[in-house]
Every structure is written in structure tokens, then in C-alpha cells.
Amino acid sequence: MNTETMTDETADTAMTDAEMTDATAATALWQGDTGVLGEQSRRALLELVKGPYLSGAKTSALWSALLADEGAIRSRLHELFLELVIDRVGEFAFVRNVSTAELAVPRTVRTAPLTFLDTAMLLVLRQMLLAREGDGRVIVGQEEVFEQLRVYRTADRDESDFDRRLNSSWMNMKNKLRVIHQAGTDDRAEISPVLRLIVDADQISAIGAEYRRIAAGGGDSSREGNEVGIDVNLGAGSVFDADDVADGATADDTTADDTAADNTTEEES
């Protein structure tokens, strides 16, 4: 390579560096800041990474920033092996792990197991949402949801103990997954429209038949070896992975009971 060519390449590189410096200087929020996103777009990105989702209804400024800088934010998330999911009608967005056969992708989104009842309640809430969302906000009663789940109470589980487990799952839906929000009295809740996307039709189909069989008296032992389960990814900050059936979990699980005390003290979104 001759000197002239080297000089030209050096000039091109210097120009590129200068342009990058100008771009970052325009968006710098503190001395030494090299970020290229504006403040609100960074806050939107952070909200997505923290999870479980970003709501346009609750944070309109961050929602507007997300839409304005969608391409740049999506690119930043890809660098973390995360995929951005946006519902423009419902005005909410969340992230989930990238799924591809081209390479082994690390699981960026943190997960925790759901109990059998947590998973069943999630499915009941989603069914209620889809059946009534044409009427606007979908508000349900706690007992209305619990009644659909009593079919899963086994003979060795007394009613009061089963109700305690139902209450624990209800608090998980409200405080941990944030798929329901209090609406008026303590026993009334609005189902978040985000539930339409975080549990899709394919996942419902995969697990629905197994749950119906259990409800019909198929028993727990016959589930051994099944690989039925659903992944619920709500963000990198607080996410559940519902692999109950695959892991052999039953209504006897104590995960929800162990965390119930913490859940009741979490701030409701």
C-alpha cells in the first residue's frame, strides 16, 4: 500500500470519527457520555430491559420516544440478544429472547418457574380477555376466576388450603407478572391486554389438552415424560417461565406460597 493510499484512508477514518463525535456530543447527557439516544429513548430502553413491559397508557412520554427511535432501540436490544415486541393498538411493548436456529443464543431474559395453579390461572385470564375484549376494558372478579380453577383441587387437598394457593397465584398475577391491575375493590381486577401476546395461540394449544385431561381426572403420574409447557417472557427484569407440566409440577407446588409474602408487599403498577 503506498503513502497516498494510506493518507486517504487515514482521512476517511478521521472524518468518520469526527462525525461520530458530533453525533454523540449532540445526545450526551453528562461529561464523557458516548450514548447516541436521547434521554427519553434511553429511559424507554431501560424500562423494556427492566420489564415486564412498557405501557403507553401509563408512560406516554416513554411510549412516544420508543416509537420515534424504534429502529435504534431495536438495534440496541439485538446487541443484547433481545427481540422487541410492540402492540401499537394496545400501546404496550416488551422484550423476549431472540429465537433463531442460526446460532446458540444466550437467554438474556431471566426466568422463574410458575406453579401449576399459576399457569392454569394465566390461561383462564387469557381466555377471559379474548372473549370480552371487544367490550373495551376487561374487568373480572377474583371469585369468578377462582371458580374456573376449582376443578384442579385434588382429593387430598382441603378447600381452605386450596383457596390459600389460589390467593397466592392471584397475587403473582397482580404483583409479579402484572397481567392484572386492581379495579375498584380488592376482589376486582382489569386484565392487561399484554396477555394476548405474551401467551400466544400455539402455546395455548400445546398445553390446553394436557390441562383438560388433568381436570377430567387423568392424575399427575400419567404426566411423566410429557414435554408440554409454555414460556412467558415479560422482560429482563421480572419474568416467569411456565414449564410446569414439563417439570412435573402439580397443585402441590410451594413456589407461590414461598413468595406470597413478598408479592403482597410489592408496589402495584
N, C-alpha and C positions, 0 to 999 in steps of 0.2 A: 504494500500500500504506500503511495507516495505522500509527500508532505502536504500537497494541495488537497488531496482527498481527506487526509486526517484533519486538516484545518476546517474543511467544510463540515465534516461530521461533528467536530467539536462545537462549531457554531450552531448546528442544528440542535445538539443536545442542550447547549446553553439556552437557546430560545425556548425549548420545551420546559426546562427547569424554571425559567422566568415566568412562563405562562402559568405553571403550576403554583408558583409562589404568589402570583397575583390572585389566582383563584382562591387559594386558602386564606390569603390576607383579607379578602372580602367577607369571608364567613367566620374568621377567627373570633372566638368568644373570650379568650384570655391569652396572655403572652405565651408564645410557643405552641399555641393550638394549631394543629395541622388538619383538622376536620374540614370537610367541604360542604357539609349540610348546615342549614340554618338551625337556629335554636329550637324552634317548634318541631321541625322534622326530626331532629335528634331525640327530642322528648317522645315523639311518636314511635321512633325506632326502639327506644328504651322500653316503652310501655308494651310493645309487642314481644320483646325478648323476656320481660318480666312475666308476662302472661297474667291471667289466662287469655284475655283478648282486649282489643281496643274498641270502645263503643263510641260511635259518632254522636249518639243521643246524650251521652254523659260528658264527653270531652270533644266538643265541636271544633275547637281550635286545632287539636291534635289530628282530628279526622281530616280537616281541610289541608293540613300540612302533609299528611300521608298521601292524599290524592294528588297534591301539587308536585310532590317529589317521589311518586310511586316508583319510578324506574330506578332512581338512586338508592332508595331504601330497599327495594327488592334485591339490588346488586349487593348491598352490604349484608343482607341476610343470607344470600347464596354463599358468601365467603365464610359463613358460619354453618353451612350445610343445612340451612333452613329455607322452607318454602312459605311464601306469603299467600294467604287465602283471604280474599275480600268479597264481602256481600254488599254491593253498592245500594241495593234496595233496603235491606235491613240496617245498613250503616254499622257494620262491625267487621273487624278483621282479626286474624290470629295467625300464628305460625305453627308449622309442623315439620317434622324431619323430612328431608328430601328422600324420595324413594326412587331408586334407579338400579338397573342391573349392570350399569357400565363400570361401577367401582364399588368397593366396600365403603359405605358412608357411616361415619360415627353418629351416634344418636345424641344430638345436642339437647333435645328436649328431655328434661328429667321426668321420670315416671314413678308411680307408686301403685301398688295393687288395690283394686276395688274388691269389696266383699261381694258375695253372691247377691245380697239384697241391694247393695249399691247399684250393681249392674242392672238388675231387674227394674229398679226404680227409674234408672236413667231411660230405659226402653219405654216404660209406661209414660213418662213425661214427654218423650219424643212423640209417641203415638197421639197423646192428647194435643200437643202443639200442632201437628199436621192436620188433625181432624177439625180443629177450631180456628186456625189462624186466619181464615177468610173473614172472621168476625172482628178482626182487629186484635187488641191485646188479649192474650190467653191467660186467664186467672183461674186457678184451681184451688180447691180446699185440700188441706192435709189429709183429712179422713177419706176424701174421695180417692186420693192416690193410694192410701194405705189399704183400702178395701180391695183394690185390684191385686194387691200383693199377699193377701192373707192365704191365698191358695198354696203358697210356698211354705206355710208353717207345718213342720213335721210333727208326728205324734208325740215325740219325746220333748217337744218344746212347748212350755205352758204359754198361755196367751199374754200374760203380763211381761214375760221375758221377751217374747216376740215383738210386742209393742215397743219395748225399750230399744230393740235393734232397729225397728222401723224409724223411730225418732232419731236415732244416731245417723241413719242413712239420709234422712231428711236434712239434718244439719250439714252433712257432707255436700249435698246438692246445693245448699244455700251459701255456705261459707267457704268451701274448698273449691268445688268446681264452678260455683257462681252461675249455675244454669237456671236458678230460680231466685227471685227477689221478693222480699216481703211486700204485700199489697194490702194495706189496711191492718187488719188484726193479725196476730201471730200465726193463726192457722190458715191464712190465705196467702198465696204466692203467685206471682206472674212468671210464666215460663219464658226464658230468654230465647229469642229467635236464633241465637247462635247454635242452639242444639240441633237445628236442621242440618248443619254442615259438619259438626264435629263427630256425629254418628251418622254415617251415610247408609243408603239402602242396601248396599252389598253386605255391610257389617250386620245389619238387622237380619237379613236373610240367613246369614251364616249361623247366627246364634238363636234365632227365633224358634226353630224346630226343636232344638235341644231343650229350651226352657219349657216349651209346651209339653214335651214328654215328661219332664220332671214334675210339672204341675199335675199331670194326669196320673202320677204315682209310679213313674219309672224308677225312682230310687236313685241314690247317689252312687252306689257301687258300679252300676252299669255305665257310668260316665267315664270310667277308667280308660285311658288311651285316646279319648277324643281330643281333637285339636281345635275345638271351637272356642273363639274368643273375639273380643273387639278391642281396638286401640282407640283411646280417647285422648287426643293431643290438643291441649288448650293453651299451650305456651311454654316457654322455657322456665318460667318462674314457679308454676304450680300446676302440675299435670298428673292425671291418673291414667294408668294403663290397665284396662279391664280384661284380664286374662283369666277370669275366674274358672271357667269350665275347663280350659286347657290345664290349669294348675290344680284342678280337683277341688276348688273351693266350694263350700256349701254355706247354708244359712247359719252354720255353727261357727263361722269365722269370727274372730275377735278384733280384726283390724279396725273396724269402725268404732268399736267400744273403746279401744285403746286411745283413739284420737278424739273421742267425742268431747271431752272436757276442753281440749284446745280449740276445737271447732266452735264451741258455743261462745268463746271469748274473742274470736276473730271479728274484726270490723266488717260489717256487711257492706258490700259495694252498692 
